[in-house]
Amino acid sequence: MALQKYTNALVLINGSLLTEENSVSIDKKSGMNPVHTTNRGFAGVAQGAAEMTIKIDNAVPSADFEYLPDGDMFTGAIVEVCVLMAGKQTVAKGFIMDAGYSHSVNSEGKLSFTIMCEPAEFE
């Protein structure tokens, strides 16, 4: 087998690169709901609301937070998130649903937050 290089990801919030991002995950849900009937059992699906959830972990420098989501989260501001990966990007608008802050021995301070977005494809 031949060796190959693998991609990293870049994350931007409202057009600003998160240089301290150290983990991102994107979960997409079709919104399809199973339909069951008495005679047929599983009969198909009914389309519901599709959604995309993006979870981001960001290291926190001692000087200041690179991005502090509290204001956008508490006011319900719409944020734009862009993830670049493997020469493609997905761009979506959504809301910050939660944020957490943590630290442990021999580890950097960490900000973790979740954005619930409209579904978007990598293009």
ABEGO torsion letter per residue (X at the ends): XBBBBBBBBBBBBGGBBBAABABBBBBBBAGBBBBBBAAAEBAEBBBBBBBBBBBBBBBBBAAEBABBAAAAAAAGBBBBBBBBBGGBBBBBBBBBABBBBBBBBGBBBBBBBBBBBBBBBBX
